[in-house]
């Protein structure tokens, strides 16, 4: 009796060829508009068409760049931030150098309010992807003579400019949140101007 041996089929090892695929990660970075505010003069940065065209050209030359605010709004932020910091620095100087108690009080109020206003503006700008620096703004030489009168005159002129700029932004700005912030800040600026003009009358310089 013969036994038929059943041959088991040989299992051929399966050769699996893995082709290595290298995955390249591409980091897309969004470009923020950075406005560096240096020592401010009475002319805001936003009024310089050369600076506006430079910024617009830089944005156009960077495909995929994300500019969250219009150049007009960015210019307002730069100018308002720089001017506000100038009022803080000049106010600190006036707290030290002013002779009259009323002028010292106005200086202290100006420093406190504009420090708060600039913090609000910085926070709002950062949320929109805009950063700016006021670190280079220093106290100005207001001229020789009666310091108190010179400081009050400078504050008077500066706040008239501030009120006009903030009113304009509140009415014709592009970003709704920035427009609203400018609008709610105007009353504080008007209070400052009224306070300064009253002090000028009392000092006989108006």
Legacy VTK file of the C-alpha trace (Angstrom):
# vtk DataFile Version 3.0
C-alpha trace
ASCII
DATASET POLYDATA
POINTS 206 float
0.000 0.000 0.000
1.614 3.137 -1.198
1.163 6.339 0.568
0.921 9.305 -1.683
2.798 12.122 -0.115
1.021 15.332 -0.684
3.529 17.975 -1.427
2.794 21.157 0.314
3.108 24.067 -2.043
6.205 26.088 -1.286
5.342 29.565 -0.108
7.335 31.988 -2.077
8.290 34.939 -0.023
6.642 38.029 -1.308
9.129 40.741 -2.000
7.624 44.098 -1.212
9.499 46.963 -2.667
8.942 50.165 -0.765
9.844 53.263 -2.614
10.898 56.006 -0.247
8.846 59.137 -0.659
10.270 62.278 0.908
7.587 64.726 2.026
8.594 68.361 1.818
6.877 70.715 4.208
6.348 74.168 2.942
5.844 76.826 5.580
3.747 79.654 4.342
4.534 82.715 6.329
2.198 85.665 6.325
3.835 89.030 6.138
2.776 91.676 8.620
3.064 95.349 7.878
5.653 96.740 10.256
5.642 100.450 10.802
8.660 101.812 12.650
7.765 105.146 14.123
10.688 107.424 14.783
10.662 110.859 16.424
7.514 112.501 15.161
7.211 115.913 13.627
3.931 117.701 13.172
3.498 115.917 9.859
2.216 112.365 10.300
3.882 109.516 8.447
0.616 108.772 6.664
0.818 112.056 4.712
4.031 111.080 2.943
3.102 109.621 -0.483
6.626 108.234 -0.922
6.279 106.084 2.187
2.841 104.957 1.081
4.110 103.917 -2.344
7.070 102.086 -0.819
4.786 100.051 1.412
2.325 99.337 -1.387
5.171 98.247 -3.642
6.563 95.902 -1.002
3.161 94.266 -0.557
2.663 93.881 -4.299
6.116 92.345 -4.693
5.320 89.585 -2.226
2.766 87.174 -3.676
0.707 85.549 -0.973
1.447 88.323 1.538
-1.431 88.937 3.899
-1.992 92.613 4.625
-4.894 92.777 7.020
-5.343 96.545 7.052
-5.344 99.161 4.313
-2.327 101.435 3.950
-4.494 104.365 5.042
-5.328 102.618 8.331
-1.719 101.535 8.879
-0.551 105.127 8.312
-3.053 106.367 10.892
-1.826 103.794 13.429
1.793 104.816 12.855
1.059 108.514 13.142
-1.298 108.202 16.146
1.124 105.893 17.951
4.114 108.165 17.379
2.251 111.361 18.274
0.753 109.752 21.372
4.164 108.626 22.569
5.530 112.139 21.925
2.842 113.498 24.234
3.832 110.949 26.884
7.538 111.855 26.655
6.937 115.611 26.628
4.470 115.172 29.492
7.063 113.388 31.621
9.475 116.233 30.926
6.801 118.771 31.909
6.114 116.915 35.171
9.762 117.567 36.076
10.275 121.040 34.616
6.957 122.889 34.859
6.693 125.514 37.586
2.933 125.811 37.915
0.950 123.151 39.771
-1.827 123.256 37.151
0.615 122.626 34.318
2.145 119.711 36.233
-1.354 118.270 36.723
-2.116 118.604 32.997
1.184 116.908 32.182
0.398 113.997 34.539
-3.087 113.591 33.047
-1.644 113.660 29.534
0.947 111.005 30.384
-1.645 108.713 31.996
-4.273 109.057 29.245
-1.915 108.767 26.287
-0.135 105.794 27.827
-3.517 104.054 28.055
-4.543 105.181 24.549
-1.305 103.868 23.062
-1.712 100.521 24.831
-5.210 100.193 23.367
-3.941 101.135 19.903
-1.038 98.677 20.116
-3.338 95.818 21.163
-5.812 96.601 18.379
-3.037 96.851 15.769
-1.469 93.558 16.883
-4.808 91.786 16.471
-4.853 93.033 12.882
-1.297 91.897 12.162
0.272 95.360 12.368
3.198 96.132 14.650
4.922 99.448 15.247
7.624 100.743 17.548
7.805 104.066 19.399
11.000 103.256 21.282
12.963 105.986 19.515
10.559 108.796 20.480
12.182 111.172 22.970
11.119 114.390 24.685
11.423 117.451 22.461
13.151 120.734 23.082
10.184 123.102 23.134
12.356 126.215 22.893
13.740 128.779 25.278
11.676 131.016 27.499
8.695 130.321 29.748
8.544 126.515 29.770
4.968 126.337 31.093
3.644 128.620 28.325
5.648 126.799 25.639
4.387 123.406 26.823
0.743 124.543 26.928
1.035 126.063 23.447
2.560 122.833 22.102
-0.189 120.723 23.723
-2.869 123.033 22.302
-1.550 122.717 18.737
-0.882 118.974 19.008
-4.353 118.154 20.334
-6.043 120.167 17.578
-4.123 118.012 15.095
-4.960 114.821 17.011
-8.678 115.599 17.121
-8.764 116.331 13.372
-6.889 113.086 12.558
-9.033 110.929 14.867
-12.265 112.514 13.572
-11.162 111.841 10.001
-10.311 108.219 10.821
-13.624 107.710 12.644
-15.516 108.896 9.549
-13.488 107.569 6.631
-11.243 104.767 7.901
-11.483 101.324 6.311
-11.347 99.028 9.348
-14.560 99.186 11.385
-12.905 98.359 14.711
-10.257 101.050 14.237
-12.941 103.560 13.241
-14.907 102.761 16.390
-11.801 103.074 18.582
-10.873 106.435 17.045
-14.409 107.694 17.590
-14.485 106.713 21.271
-11.045 108.287 21.858
-11.992 111.737 20.504
-13.832 112.850 23.693
-10.671 112.295 25.774
-8.624 114.358 23.319
-11.234 117.139 23.452
-11.093 117.088 27.264
-7.323 117.540 27.067
-7.661 120.480 24.670
-10.294 122.154 26.856
-8.103 121.687 29.934
-5.071 123.145 28.160
-6.951 126.148 26.787
-8.396 126.918 30.221
-4.892 126.860 31.698
-3.662 129.127 28.895
-6.390 131.659 29.714
-5.518 131.595 33.400
-1.843 132.088 32.567
-2.695 134.943 30.191
-1.077 133.280 27.193
-4.267 133.029 25.122
LINES 1 207
206 0 1 2 3 4 5 6 7 8 9 10 11 12 13 14 15 16 17 18 19 20 21 22 23 24 25 26 27 28 29 30 31 32 33 34 35 36 37 38 39 40 41 42 43 44 45 46 47 48 49 50 51 52 53 54 55 56 57 58 59 60 61 62 63 64 65 66 67 68 69 70 71 72 73 74 75 76 77 78 79 80 81 82 83 84 85 86 87 88 89 90 91 92 93 94 95 96 97 98 99 100 101 102 103 104 105 106 107 108 109 110 111 112 113 114 115 116 117 118 119 120 121 122 123 124 125 126 127 128 129 130 131 132 133 134 135 136 137 138 139 140 141 142 143 144 145 146 147 148 149 150 151 152 153 154 155 156 157 158 159 160 161 162 163 164 165 166 167 168 169 170 171 172 173 174 175 176 177 178 179 180 181 182 183 184 185 186 187 188 189 190 191 192 193 194 195 196 197 198 199 200 201 202 203 204 205
